[in-house]
Amino acid sequence: MLIITEKPSVAKDFATALGCRFSNGLYKNESITITNCIGHLLKLYEPVQYDQAYKSWSNLPIIPEQFLYRINDSVKAQANLVLEQIKKHNNDEILIATDADREGEIIARECLKFAGIKNYSRIKRFWVSQALTKQVILEGIKNAQKLADYDKLSKQGFSRQYSDWLVGINFSRYISTKAEKTLPVGRVQTAILSAINKRCQEVENFIPEKYYEYQGTFSDGNSTLTGLYILDNKTKFSKTEHYQKLNELINKPGKLTDNKTEKKVTPAPQLFNLNELQKEAFKKYELSAAKTLEIVQKLYEEYKCVSYPRTPSKVMGEQNVQLCIDVFERLATSEPELKTLLCNSFITIQNKRVFNDAKLEAHHALIPLDVIPESATSQEKNVYNLIKERFTIAFLEESVSNISNFTVNVNDNLFVIKASEIIKAGWKQYVQTNKEQSAEEEIQNIKNFDWNKVILSDLKLLEKYTKPKKYFTEASILAFMENPKDEDAEHKLVGLGTAATRHTYIPKLTKIGYIKIDKKNILITAQGKYLLQALQNSSLKNLTDISETTNWEKQLDQEPELFLDNIKTYIRNTVQKEINIQVAEEEYANCPICQKPIKKGKNNWYCSGYKEGCKFGPVWFSVADATIDVQDIKNICSRKETRMKNCKSKTGKQFKAKFKYNFEKNQLDFIFEKKEGKK
């Protein structure tokens, strides 16, 4: 029997369970050979490999009758080894043990197709998402089903792969040709860019509105509580009209007229999947999603102290109860306090928030497996500790609080006092207090407050302003991709991308130049705005629609072949249409005198307000044989010096100097390099 896994570590797990030894790149015993892929060993043809005519970007649409593959050069040796083994075992039983998800399915099937395998009757599918202990592997092999049972999953995977290739190739070329400028387009990345643009517009166009709250302080002679004046179920008011009336109530007695208390039960947070870890690492340590993945991949591959990181699951398999107990005990050897925590933990099959096969996806949740080496860097230890801390609290008891609303009547004027009383701390006693604790959960000491002696002892008029939404950060955009929201959508939207790919979109959009990161905030650039404007004014408008993109994802799951046919039809219809795109002018800087945009001419930088009389510039691209580039003009317009330049005088003498704009003479001045020893 030939067993094919997706990654080397899984091949090793199988070898350990089946008693195979490693030799010449393979694990073997008398009856079993185990080999592994390294992700995708094959990649789709480039357009010119189908037809040389596709060298021309205007030759559209590009829709191959049959999609063809070639070996991925970066894993060529391993690809040849795997393909050789598939051909060699063509008449034997083959077990596909790639990851139990859509991507894992097509990684294996790409290889089978490329090796020329047409008869799948001897091929079975190992489908397990549990941690791969020996018992789990042996049971998984025993329960393996026919590969044909997973044909729909295969169709979903290939339809997604083909559609992303078709959309990227055709529409990037289509828009770029019309704009005479390279403008990459992607089925998912363009929808994400559109969401970022929408959020930027919401923030930038937001106009704060002033409102007022009346905060009363109530005393029983020993302690105080605060509450807000409420009228017609409102605590926010546009005017100060009630202030004089309420101020006259100071030192007047109040009467408790209503008391509503609700029990709030907060279960322990679930184990990390990759997305949740990336969000937490950004919030706590400002690590990008890509950097977090890089670190946790090292923790998994090199240090072997955490489980497989690219997981969408927040749960463990129901067969992994003992594994989690073993991990707890292993960690407790170096942290004795964990033994006490273990005694209070709910590590049983009944804990469905942790052990739940129904919610288990391709891999189980991300957990620690062992102690991290002392030689690890501080960043590596930080990420590891996030995983370990989440693991240690995920099994703990829920936290229980009473959330109370007390209504006090002072001369027919009502105030509502909100308070929270902790009944059982549960898991929260082991974590730091959340600094962003919501107002309704603010803890006020109500235990010994005497409501029979309550008086209004003080009143404050609080002037406040409505606040805009916040710009996306790496943490919040990951959350959005996982659970996109669209106010215009009729139904809950499915996620964008996958747990293994979501971290790639922000670096990709940044590299292309569609977005930039400024103090954690993700901002759209002029180039990004231009692409979206061009798309929205064309038949490609659907690519910018989050709801439409997620509807495609839904159709992909339900009817993959119809989904792909619809994508092909959409492409054919779209690229036949003419669109008129004006090339957007890039934003360089604003004039330091009149604040109008600086523009790039044939030979110089100039202010677009020159027709209105602005005296700035022009600043020539070449001054004293030195080039004044984009960064230099930005510095100049910020009234700063340029970078140090290698210059040449009219007589050919070489010298170094910076440039700074002289606003009295409207010209650049030299700022010469200081010589050592000279003042």
C-alpha positions in Angstrom: 0.0 0.0 0.0 1.1 3.5 -0.8 0.2 6.3 1.6 0.4 9.9 0.5 0.4 12.7 3.1 0.4 16.5 2.6 3.4 17.3 4.7 6.5 15.6 6.1 5.5 15.8 9.8 2.3 13.8 9.0 4.3 11.2 7.0 6.5 10.8 10.1 3.4 10.3 12.4 2.2 7.5 10.0 5.6 5.9 9.9 5.8 5.8 13.7 2.3 4.3 14.0 2.9 1.7 11.3 6.5 0.8 12.1 8.1 2.1 8.9 11.7 3.2 8.6 13.1 6.1 6.6 15.2 5.4 3.5 15.9 7.3 0.3 13.2 9.9 1.0 10.5 7.3 1.8 9.2 5.5 4.9 8.8 1.8 4.3 8.1 -1.6 5.9 7.4 -4.9 4.1 4.0 -3.9 2.9 3.7 -0.1 3.2 5.4 2.9 1.5 4.8 6.4 2.8 5.6 9.5 0.9 4.5 13.1 1.3 3.8 16.3 -0.6 5.0 19.7 0.5 1.8 21.6 -0.2 1.1 21.9 -3.9 3.7 20.0 -5.9 2.1 21.2 -9.1 0.9 24.6 -10.5 -1.3 25.7 -13.3 0.1 26.6 -16.7 0.7 30.3 -17.4 -1.4 31.6 -20.4 1.5 31.6 -22.9 2.1 27.9 -22.2 -1.4 27.3 -23.6 -1.0 29.6 -26.6 1.8 32.0 -27.6 -0.9 34.4 -28.8 -1.6 35.1 -25.1 1.6 37.1 -24.9 -0.6 39.9 -25.9 -2.6 41.1 -22.9 -5.4 42.3 -25.2 -6.1 38.8 -26.5 -9.0 37.9 -24.2 -10.8 35.9 -22.9 -8.3 33.3 -21.8 -10.4 30.2 -20.9 -8.6 26.9 -21.5 -10.7 23.9 -22.6 -8.7 21.9 -20.1 -6.6 23.2 -17.3 -3.0 21.8 -17.4 -0.3 21.6 -14.7 3.4 21.7 -14.5 5.8 20.7 -11.7 6.4 23.5 -9.2 10.1 24.3 -9.5 10.5 25.0 -5.8 9.7 21.4 -4.9 10.8 19.7 -8.1 12.7 16.8 -6.4 9.9 15.9 -4.0 7.3 16.2 -6.8 9.3 13.7 -9.0 9.6 11.3 -6.0 5.8 11.4 -5.3 4.8 11.0 -8.9 7.3 8.1 -9.4 5.7 6.3 -6.4 2.2 6.9 -7.7 3.1 5.4 -11.0 4.9 2.5 -9.4 1.9 1.7 -7.2 -0.7 2.2 -9.9 -2.0 -1.4 -9.4 -1.7 -1.4 -5.7 -3.9 0.1 -2.9 -3.3 3.8 -2.4 -4.4 5.7 0.7 -4.8 9.5 0.3 -4.0 11.0 3.7 -3.6 14.7 2.8 -5.4 17.2 5.0 -9.1 16.6 5.6 -10.2 19.7 3.7 -10.8 21.0 0.2 -7.2 22.1 -0.4 -5.8 18.8 0.8 -8.2 17.0 -1.6 -6.9 18.8 -4.7 -3.3 18.6 -3.6 -3.6 14.8 -3.9 -5.8 14.7 -7.0 -3.5 17.0 -8.9 -0.7 14.4 -8.4 -3.0 11.5 -9.4 -4.1 13.3 -12.6 -0.5 14.3 -13.5 0.7 10.7 -12.9 -1.9 9.5 -15.4 -4.0 7.6 -12.9 -7.5 7.0 -14.3 -8.8 4.1 -12.2 -9.6 5.2 -8.7 -11.2 2.0 -7.5 -8.1 1.0 -5.5 -7.8 4.4 -3.9 -9.2 5.2 -0.4 -9.4 8.4 1.6 -8.1 8.8 5.1 -10.3 11.5 6.7 -9.3 12.5 10.2 -8.9 15.9 11.8 -7.9 14.6 15.3 -4.4 14.8 16.6 -2.6 11.9 14.9 -1.9 9.5 17.8 -1.2 5.9 16.9 -4.7 4.8 17.8 -6.3 7.6 15.7 -4.1 6.7 12.7 -4.9 3.0 12.9 -8.7 3.6 13.3 -8.6 6.2 10.4 -6.9 3.7 8.1 -9.5 1.0 9.1 -12.4 3.4 8.4 -11.0 4.9 5.2 -13.7 5.3 2.5 -13.6 5.2 -1.3 -12.0 8.2 -2.9 -15.1 8.7 -5.0 -17.1 9.6 -1.9 -15.1 12.9 -1.8 -15.7 13.8 -5.5 -17.9 16.8 -4.6 -15.2 18.2 -2.3 -12.7 17.7 -5.2 -15.0 19.6 -7.6 -15.3 22.4 -5.1 -11.5 22.6 -4.7 -10.8 22.6 -8.5 -13.6 25.0 -9.2 -12.2 27.5 -6.7 -8.7 27.1 -8.1 -9.7 27.5 -11.7 -12.0 30.4 -11.0 -9.3 32.4 -9.1 -6.9 31.8 -12.0 -9.5 32.8 -14.6 -10.6 36.0 -12.7 -7.0 37.0 -11.9 -5.6 36.5 -15.4 -8.5 37.9 -17.5 -9.6 40.8 -15.4 -6.1 42.0 -14.5 -5.2 42.1 -18.1 -8.6 43.6 -19.1 -8.4 46.5 -16.7 -4.7 47.0 -17.1 -4.9 47.2 -20.9 -7.8 49.7 -20.8 -6.0 51.8 -18.2 -2.5 51.5 -19.8 -1.3 50.7 -16.3 -0.7 47.4 -14.4 -3.7 46.9 -12.1 -3.9 43.4 -10.6 -7.4 42.1 -9.8 -8.4 39.1 -7.7 -11.7 37.5 -6.9 -11.3 37.7 -3.1 -8.5 40.4 -2.7 -10.6 43.0 -4.7 -13.6 42.5 -2.4 -11.4 42.9 0.6 -9.9 46.1 -0.9 -13.5 47.4 -1.4 -14.3 46.7 2.3 -11.2 48.7 3.3 -12.2 51.6 1.1 -15.7 51.6 2.5 -14.4 51.7 6.0 -11.9 54.5 5.2 -14.8 56.6 3.6 -16.9 56.0 6.7 -14.1 57.3 9.0 -13.1 60.2 6.8 -16.6 61.4 6.0 -17.8 61.1 9.6 -19.1 64.3 11.2 -19.1 64.1 15.0 -22.4 65.1 16.7 -22.4 66.6 20.1 -24.7 65.2 22.8 -25.2 65.5 26.5 -25.6 63.1 29.4 -26.7 64.0 32.9 -24.8 62.0 35.5 -26.2 61.9 39.0 -24.2 60.8 42.0 -26.3 59.1 44.7 -25.3 58.6 48.3 -26.7 56.7 51.3 -24.4 58.5 53.7 -21.6 55.9 53.5 -21.1 55.0 49.8 -21.9 56.5 46.4 -23.2 55.2 43.1 -23.5 57.0 39.8 -26.3 56.8 37.2 -27.7 58.6 34.2 -30.9 60.6 33.8 -33.3 58.7 31.6 -36.3 60.1 29.7 -38.4 58.2 27.2 -35.8 55.4 27.3 -33.1 57.8 26.3 -30.0 58.8 28.2 -28.4 61.0 25.4 -29.8 64.4 24.7 -29.0 67.0 22.0 -29.5 70.0 24.3 -28.8 71.1 27.9 -32.4 71.9 28.5 -32.8 69.6 31.4 -29.8 70.7 33.3 -31.3 73.6 35.4 -34.3 71.4 36.4 -32.1 68.5 37.4 -29.6 70.7 39.2 -32.3 71.9 41.6 -32.8 68.3 42.7 -29.3 68.1 44.4 -29.7 66.9 48.0 -33.2 65.8 47.4 -34.1 62.2 48.4 -34.7 59.5 45.9 -36.8 56.3 45.8 -35.8 53.0 44.3 -38.7 52.2 41.9 -37.4 49.3 39.9 -34.6 46.7 40.1 -33.9 44.4 37.2 -31.1 41.8 37.5 -30.0 39.4 34.9 -27.5 36.6 35.3 -24.7 36.8 32.7 -22.8 33.6 32.1 -19.5 33.9 30.2 -17.9 30.7 29.1 -14.1 30.4 28.9 -12.7 31.5 25.5 -12.3 28.7 23.0 -8.9 27.4 21.9 -7.1 29.3 19.2 -7.4 28.7 15.5 -4.9 30.5 13.3 -7.1 33.5 12.7 -7.8 34.1 16.4 -4.1 33.8 17.3 -3.1 36.3 14.6 -5.7 38.8 15.9 -4.5 38.4 19.5 -0.8 38.6 18.6 -1.5 41.9 16.8 -3.5 43.4 19.6 -1.0 42.4 22.3 2.3 42.6 20.5 1.6 44.4 17.2 2.7 41.4 15.2 1.4 41.3 11.7 -0.6 38.3 10.6 2.2 37.1 8.3 4.8 37.5 11.1 2.7 35.6 13.6 2.3 32.7 11.1 6.1 32.7 10.5 6.7 32.4 14.2 4.1 29.8 14.9 5.3 27.8 11.9 8.8 27.7 13.5 7.3 26.7 16.9 5.6 23.8 15.0 8.3 22.7 12.6 11.6 23.4 14.4 10.8 23.5 18.2 7.9 21.0 17.9 6.2 22.7 20.9 2.9 23.5 19.3 0.4 21.7 17.0 -0.2 22.3 13.3 -0.8 26.1 13.0 -2.8 26.6 9.8 -6.1 25.4 11.3 -9.6 26.9 11.1 -10.8 24.9 14.1 -11.3 26.1 17.7 -12.1 22.6 19.0 -10.4 19.3 19.6 -11.6 15.9 18.4 -13.5 13.8 20.9 -10.7 11.2 20.9 -8.2 13.9 22.1 -9.3 14.1 25.7 -6.3 12.1 27.0 -4.0 14.0 24.7 -5.0 17.3 26.4 -4.6 15.8 29.9 -1.1 14.6 28.9 -0.2 18.1 27.6 -1.3 19.7 30.8 0.8 17.3 32.9 3.8 17.7 30.6 3.6 21.5 31.0 3.1 21.2 34.7 6.6 19.6 35.1 8.1 23.1 34.6 5.1 25.1 35.9 3.9 23.4 39.1 1.0 25.9 39.5 -0.6 24.3 36.4 -1.2 21.2 38.6 -3.7 23.2 40.7 -5.3 24.6 37.5 -5.6 21.0 36.1 -7.6 20.0 39.1 -10.1 22.8 38.4 -10.3 22.0 34.7 -13.1 20.5 32.8 -11.2 18.2 30.6 -13.8 15.6 29.8 -15.8 14.4 26.7 -18.8 16.4 28.1 -17.0 19.7 27.4 -18.4 20.4 24.0 -16.8 23.8 23.7 -13.5 22.0 23.5 -14.2 18.4 22.3 -16.6 18.5 19.5 -16.3 16.4 16.3 -19.3 18.2 14.7 -17.3 21.5 14.7 -14.0 20.0 13.9 -12.6 21.0 10.5 -9.4 20.0 8.7 -7.2 20.2 11.8 -7.9 20.5 15.5 -7.3 23.7 17.4 -3.9 25.2 17.9 -2.5 23.9 21.3 0.9 23.6 23.0 2.5 20.2 22.9 5.6 20.8 25.0 7.7 23.4 26.7 9.4 26.0 24.5 13.2 25.9 24.4 15.0 28.6 26.4 16.9 29.5 23.3 13.8 30.8 21.6 13.5 34.5 20.9 11.3 36.9 23.0 8.8 37.1 20.1 8.7 33.4 19.8 8.1 33.0 23.5 5.3 35.7 23.4 3.4 33.8 20.7 3.9 30.5 22.4 2.7 31.9 25.7 -0.5 33.2 24.0 -1.2 29.6 22.8 -0.3 28.1 26.2 -2.4 30.6 28.2 -5.4 30.1 26.0 -5.0 26.3 26.4 -4.8 26.6 30.2 -8.0 28.6 30.6 -10.1 27.1 27.8 -11.1 24.1 30.1 -12.0 26.2 33.1 -15.4 27.0 34.6 -17.6 29.8 33.2 -17.7 33.2 34.8 -21.0 34.3 36.3 -22.1 37.9 37.1 -25.3 39.6 38.0 -26.0 42.6 35.7 -28.4 45.0 37.5 -30.3 48.1 36.5 -31.6 50.2 39.4 -34.1 52.9 38.6 -34.2 55.8 41.1 -37.0 58.4 41.2 -36.2 61.9 42.4 -39.2 64.2 42.2 -40.6 62.3 39.2 -37.2 62.4 37.4 -35.7 59.0 36.7 -32.1 57.9 36.9 -30.8 54.5 35.9 -27.8 53.0 37.8 -26.0 50.1 36.2 -23.9 47.7 38.2 -22.2 44.3 38.0 -21.7 41.9 40.8 -19.3 38.9 40.3 -21.0 35.7 41.5 -18.3 33.3 40.3 -15.0 34.5 38.8 -14.4 31.2 37.0 -11.8 31.5 34.2 -11.6 35.2 34.6 -9.6 35.0 37.8 -6.7 33.6 35.8 -6.5 36.4 33.2 -5.8 40.1 33.4 -8.8 42.5 33.8 -10.0 43.6 30.4 -9.2 47.4 30.2 -11.9 47.8 27.7 -14.6 46.6 30.1 -18.0 48.0 28.8 -19.8 50.6 30.8 -22.7 48.3 31.6 -20.3 45.9 33.3 -18.7 48.6 35.4 -18.4 47.3 38.9 -20.1 49.5 41.5 -20.3 48.4 45.1 -24.0 47.8 45.6 -23.9 45.1 48.3 -24.3 47.3 51.4 -25.9 50.3 49.7 -29.0 51.5 51.7 -31.7 52.3 49.2 -33.9 53.7 51.9 -31.5 56.6 52.6 -30.6 57.5 49.0 -30.2 61.1 48.0 -29.0 62.8 44.8 -25.7 64.3 46.1 -24.3 65.7 42.9 -25.0 66.3 39.2 -22.7 66.6 36.2 -23.4 67.7 32.7 -21.3 65.4 30.5 -20.6 66.9 27.0 -19.8 64.0 24.6 -19.4 63.4 20.8 -20.5 60.5 18.7 -17.5 58.5 17.4 -16.8 57.1 14.0 -15.9 53.5 13.3 -12.2 52.7 13.5 -10.0 52.1 10.6 -9.3 48.5 9.9 -6.2 47.1 11.6 -4.6 43.7 10.8 -6.7 42.2 13.7 -10.0 43.7 12.7 -9.6 42.9 9.0 -8.9 39.3 9.9 -12.1 39.3 12.0 -14.0 40.8 9.1 -12.7 38.2 6.6 -13.8 35.5 8.9 -17.2 37.0 9.5 -17.9 39.7 6.9 -20.8 42.1 7.5 -22.7 44.1 5.0 -25.6 46.3 6.1 -27.3 45.9 2.7 -27.1 42.1 2.7 -30.3 40.2 3.5 -28.5 37.2 5.0 -25.4 36.4 7.1 -22.5 36.2 4.7 -20.0 33.4 4.5 -16.3 34.1 5.2 -13.8 35.5 2.7 -10.7 33.3 2.0 -9.6 30.5 4.3 -7.7 30.2 7.6 -4.6 29.3 5.6 -4.9 32.3 3.2 -6.4 35.2 5.0 -3.1 36.5 6.3 -1.8 36.8 2.7 -4.2 39.5 1.5 -2.9 42.5 3.4 0.8 42.0 2.4 -0.3 41.4 -1.2 -2.5 44.5 -1.4 0.3 46.5 0.3 2.9 45.2 -2.2 0.7 46.1 -5.1 0.3 49.6 -3.8 -3.5 49.5 -3.2 -3.2 50.0 0.6 -0.7 51.3 3.1 -0.3 50.8 6.9 -0.1 54.0 9.0 0.2 53.6 12.7 -1.6 50.2 12.6 -4.4 51.6 10.5 -5.0 50.1 7.0 -5.6 52.9 4.6 -6.5 52.8 0.9 -4.1 54.6 -1.5 -4.9 56.7 -4.6 -4.0 53.6 -6.7 -6.4 51.5 -4.7 -9.2 54.1 -5.1 -8.6 54.4 -8.7 -8.8 50.6 -9.3 -12.2 50.5 -7.4 -13.5 53.5 -9.3 -12.5 51.9 -12.6 -14.2 48.6 -11.6 -17.4 50.2 -10.3 -17.8 52.2 -13.5 -17.5 49.0 -15.5 -19.1 45.6 -16.0 -16.7 44.3 -13.3 -18.6 46.1 -10.5 -19.5 42.7 -8.9 -15.8 42.2 -8.0 -16.1 45.1 -5.5 -19.3 43.8 -3.9 -18.7 41.9 -0.7 -22.2 40.3 -0.8 -21.7 39.2 -4.4 -18.3 37.6 -3.6 -19.7 35.7 -0.6 -22.7 34.6 -2.7 -20.1 33.1 -5.1 -18.5 31.3 -2.1 -21.9 29.9 -1.2 -22.6 28.7 -4.7 -19.1 27.2 -4.9 -20.0 25.1 -1.8 -23.4 24.0 -3.1 -22.9 23.7 -6.9 -19.3 23.9 -7.8 -19.6 23.0 -11.5 -22.4 25.6 -12.0 -20.3 28.2 -10.1 -17.3 27.6 -12.5 -19.6 27.8 -15.6 -21.0 31.1 -14.3 -17.6 32.5 -13.8 -16.6 31.6 -17.3 -19.8 33.1 -18.7 -19.2 36.3 -16.7 -15.7 36.6 -18.0 -16.7 36.0 -21.7 -19.5 38.6 -21.4 -17.4 41.2 -19.6 -14.2 41.3 -21.7 -16.2 41.9 -24.8 -17.4 45.2 -23.5 -15.7 48.6 -24.0 -14.9 50.8 -21.0 -13.3 54.2 -20.9 -10.8 54.6 -18.1 -9.0 57.7 -17.3 -5.5 57.1 -15.8 -5.5 58.5 -12.3 -2.9 61.0 -11.4 -0.8 59.7 -8.5 -0.8 61.7 -5.3 2.7 62.9 -4.5 2.4 65.8 -1.9 0.5 69.0 -1.3 2.0 72.4 -2.0 3.6 73.9 1.2 2.2 77.3 0.1 -1.3 76.8 -1.2 -1.9 73.1 -0.2 -3.0 72.1 -3.7 -1.7 68.9 -5.2 1.9 68.7 -6.5 2.0 67.2 -10.0 4.6 65.5 -12.1 5.4 67.2 -15.4 7.8 66.2 -18.1 10.9 67.6 -16.5 9.8 68.9 -13.1 7.5 68.9 -10.1 5.0 71.7 -10.1 2.1 73.1 -8.0 -1.4 72.6 -9.6 -2.3 76.0 -8.2 0.2 77.9 -10.4 -2.7 79.3 -12.6 -4.2 80.9 -9.5 -0.8 82.6 -8.8 1.0 80.1 -6.5 4.7 80.9 -6.6 6.0 77.5 -5.5 8.5 75.8 -7.9 8.9 74.4 -10.3 11.4 71.9 -8.8 13.4 70.2 -11.6 13.9 66.5 -11.6 17.7 67.0 -12.0 19.6 69.6 -10.0 23.4 69.7 -10.2 23.3 66.2 -11.7 21.3 65.0 -8.7 17.8 63.5 -9.1 14.9 64.9 -7.1 12.6 61.9 -6.7 9.2 61.3 -5.1 10.6 61.0 -1.5 12.6 64.2 -2.0 9.6 66.2 -3.2 7.7 65.0 -0.2 10.5 66.2 2.1 10.6 69.5 0.3 6.9 70.0 0.6 7.1 69.2 4.3 9.7 72.0 4.6 12.4 69.4 5.3 15.8 68.7 3.7 16.2 66.1 1.0 18.4 63.1 1.5 22.2 63.5 0.9 22.9 63.7 -2.9 25.9 63.1 -5.0 26.2 66.3 -7.0 28.4 67.8 -9.8 29.2 71.5 -10.3 29.2 73.1 -13.8 33.0 72.6 -13.8 32.6 68.9 -13.2 33.6 68.9 -9.5 32.0 66.2 -7.4 30.4 67.1 -4.0 27.7 66.0 -1.6 24.8 68.1 -0.6 21.2 68.1 0.5 18.6 70.4 -0.8 16.1 72.6 1.0 13.5 74.9 -0.5 14.1 78.7 0.0 10.6 80.2 0.1 11.9 83.8 -0.2 13.7 83.1 -3.4 11.4 80.2 -4.6 14.3 78.0 -5.3 16.3 75.1 -4.0 19.3 75.9 -1.7 22.3 73.6 -1.2 22.9 72.3 2.3 26.5 71.2 2.2 28.0 68.2 3.9 30.0 69.2 7.0 33.6 68.2 7.0 35.1 66.6 10.1 37.0 69.1 12.3 35.2 72.1 10.8 32.5 74.0 12.6 
